[in-house]
Amino acid sequence: MKQPMIIQGGMGVGVSDWRLARAVSLQGELGVVSGTGVNSMLIRRLQLGDADGQMRRALQHFPDPSIADEIIDTYYVEGGIGPSQRFKRSSLPSVHSPLALQRLYVAAAFVEVWLAKEGHGGMVGINVLEKLQTSNLPVLYGAMLAGVDHVLVGAGVPREIPGVLDAFVEHRPATISVSVTGATDAVKVSTSFDPHAVMTIDAKRPLHRPIFLAIISSSTLATHLVQKATGRVDGFVVEGVLAGGHNAPPRGPMKLTDRGEPIYGKRDEADVDGIRALGLPFWLAGSFGSPERLAEARALGAAGIQVGTAFAFCDESGLSKGLRDDVIARWMMHDSIPSEAVFTDPLASPTGFPFKVVLLPNTLAEADVYDARPRKCDLGYLRQLAVRDDGKLIYRCPAEPVKDYVKKGGAVEDTVNRKCLCNALLANIGLAQRQEHGYEEQPLLTAGDDLASLGKFLSDGRDHYSAHDVLSYLKSSVT
Ligand SMILES: Cc1cc2nc3c(=O)[nH]c(=O)nc-3n(C[C@H](O)[C@H](O)[C@H](O)COP(=O)(O)O)c2cc1C
């Protein structure tokens, strides 16, 4: 398979959905759908009436029709729910997720990849976060049923994923370990997915084994994966701290600038020589979205670059039009996005990893909007498994109601300024839940430092730009 020069980075939840991945893939580069929260995305789109019919059309191609029918029967609402109605939710992911949830994950990942790949031969990848261990197995199987070409995994050490892909080629069951906060080595928890137990049809045709790319930020981790992964690692995306989304925490104790951002130093820069020495293809990410930086990456021996921020605000992005337009009108059109518009927040994400936040008014980035949100954990993607003092295993999230978190043995300090990314990221793509008492979940935007340079796509009075514009610009110096 041809190697892409540009990877459009996976952006959850649904910022890189099938439309964006498809647009990039049609241009000959690697379009990547996000595999995060796909179950909620699918069922909320169905509950909004699936106006363009794409969800139901893709489900018709799902190889297990009875599962597709069950999902439509349970969630599709003709004409859509009313503006004051709440979305019906699926169960929360857990180590032993109910069958209906596992099926929903498989079908939802299938829908995203199938639509992105429909009717052309371009490459499409799926991105998952290693930390979402309780949902990754069915998501990967569903993506493989749709013929996904690449699997990209970040936010952790995805050592066990290559072996999972090998097992799913033959529809064999797969098991991965689940991290447990505060556990001794004696506590071992794992989660499994068995295609034969979940699907109602008995699939036999072998699936295509996707190319596996690990998203890493150090050569030590890359070397560890090459040596210890449960199957073949095909390459790396090397992501630096200027990238949008989650960033790796600084090495050593966390120290903050006067503004409250983590201080990164030389030790946090990836050793590109060490990565090149492994002999596998790699792509550089994190403010590499320009022809000059593409040339620089290639001069360093990279196959190319992975770009997120520039695509996040283009026409095909899943971000709600209102949010995109707000960012564009507020900053980009005036060619004056202050670099302070992006804040690397050490606390916002329940994962404990720094998370880049766009300081946009009327989002959870503002203290009063954050304070007005009644804490609630009803999606649970970022819940961590932990051992309580009495030895019991429990799920908890530092963004859940403080008293619940503390009752489960969590430290009250861990809850300070934590934001419910699950609900906020769904609000970003126009799928906000209306909670009890009418509270509507609010967005929280992420972008990389590259946000400050996106005005270049909006010259001559334009107020929007396409994925094609981004790709043409990036490749403008390639001969
Ligand atoms: C809105 C947004 C959401 C993102 N979500 C994810 C994600 O879910 N998983 C992931 O591995 N990376 C995520 N990223 C990182 C991108 O995939 C990409 O590596 C990064 O944006 C590259 O740096 P750049 O933003 O400077 O182009 C996200 C980035 C943005 C801007």
Ligand as a Chemical Component Dictionary entry (heavy atoms), coordinates in Angstrom:
data_LIG
# 
_chem_comp.id                   LIG 
_chem_comp.type                 NON-POLYMER 
_chem_comp.pdbx_formal_charge   0 
_chem_comp.three_letter_code    LIG 
# 
loop_
_chem_comp_atom.comp_id 
_chem_comp_atom.atom_id 
_chem_comp_atom.alt_atom_id 
_chem_comp_atom.type_symbol 
_chem_comp_atom.charge 
_chem_comp_atom.model_Cartn_x 
_chem_comp_atom.model_Cartn_y 
_chem_comp_atom.model_Cartn_z 
_chem_comp_atom.pdbx_ordinal 
LIG C1  C1  C 0 -9.870 18.982 17.930 1  
LIG C2  C2  C 0 -8.766 17.967 18.121 2  
LIG C3  C3  C 0 -9.069 16.728 18.664 3  
LIG C4  C4  C 0 -8.082 15.753 18.793 4  
LIG N1  N1  N 0 -8.418 14.504 19.248 5  
LIG C5  C5  C 0 -7.498 13.500 19.231 6  
LIG C6  C6  C 0 -7.877 12.166 19.542 7  
LIG O1  O1  O 0 -9.042 11.881 19.835 8  
LIG N2  N2  N 0 -6.921 11.204 19.504 9  
LIG C7  C7  C 0 -5.611 11.485 19.151 10 
LIG O2  O2  O 0 -4.781 10.572 19.120 11 
LIG N3  N3  N 0 -5.240 12.753 18.849 12 
LIG C8  C8  C 0 -6.142 13.751 18.853 13 
LIG N4  N4  N 0 -5.775 15.017 18.462 14 
LIG C9  C9  C 0 -4.402 15.233 17.947 15 
LIG C10 C10 C 0 -4.366 15.136 16.405 16 
LIG O3  O3  O 0 -4.692 13.846 15.963 17 
LIG C11 C11 C 0 -2.993 15.516 15.824 18 
LIG O4  O4  O 0 -1.998 14.605 16.210 19 
LIG C12 C12 C 0 -2.543 16.891 16.272 20 
LIG O5  O5  O 0 -3.609 17.781 16.163 21 
LIG C13 C13 C 0 -1.385 17.351 15.385 22 
LIG O6  O6  O 0 -0.939 18.607 15.757 23 
LIG P1  P1  P 0 -1.550 19.976 15.172 24 
LIG O7  O7  O 0 -2.811 20.179 15.889 25 
LIG O8  O8  O 0 -0.516 20.985 15.511 26 
LIG O9  O9  O 0 -1.724 19.829 13.688 27 
LIG C14 C14 C 0 -6.740 16.026 18.384 28 
LIG C15 C15 C 0 -6.448 17.305 17.880 29 
LIG C16 C16 C 0 -7.436 18.263 17.746 30 
LIG C17 C17 C 0 -7.082 19.613 17.172 31 
# 
loop_
_chem_comp_bond.comp_id 
_chem_comp_bond.atom_id_1 
_chem_comp_bond.atom_id_2 
_chem_comp_bond.value_order 
_chem_comp_bond.pdbx_ordinal 
LIG C1  C2  SING 1  
LIG C2  C3  SING 2  
LIG C2  C16 DOUB 3  
LIG C3  C4  DOUB 4  
LIG C4  N1  SING 5  
LIG C4  C14 SING 6  
LIG N1  C5  DOUB 7  
LIG C5  C6  SING 8  
LIG C5  C8  SING 9  
LIG C6  O1  DOUB 10 
LIG C6  N2  SING 11 
LIG N2  C7  SING 12 
LIG C7  O2  DOUB 13 
LIG C7  N3  SING 14 
LIG N3  C8  DOUB 15 
LIG C8  N4  SING 16 
LIG N4  C9  SING 17 
LIG N4  C14 SING 18 
LIG C9  C10 SING 19 
LIG C10 O3  SING 20 
LIG C10 C11 SING 21 
LIG C11 O4  SING 22 
LIG C11 C12 SING 23 
LIG C12 O5  SING 24 
LIG C12 C13 SING 25 
LIG C13 O6  SING 26 
LIG O6  P1  SING 27 
LIG P1  O7  DOUB 28 
LIG P1  O8  SING 29 
LIG P1  O9  SING 30 
LIG C14 C15 DOUB 31 
LIG C15 C16 SING 32 
LIG C16 C17 SING 33 
# 
